[in-house]
Amino acid sequence: MQGVTAGILLLMAALPVLEANDIEDKDSPFYYDWHSLRVGGLVCAGILCAVGIIVLLSGKCKCKFGQKHKPGQ
């Protein structure tokens, strides 16, 4: 029974791949420039990381990790 189920799932996963258009069809509305998207994401992640480090090192964040919370306050 597991073999039949695995075969059906594999067939259902493989059918859209067989009907897929050419990957390099640049006129397709579903064509994405993956290199630019990856570079843009890395630049955005770098900027956010730098801003986070600057905020942590600026001393404006008054985080006290060792202090216990008192129930009356």
Helices and strands as residue ranges (DSSP letters): H 2-18, H 34-58
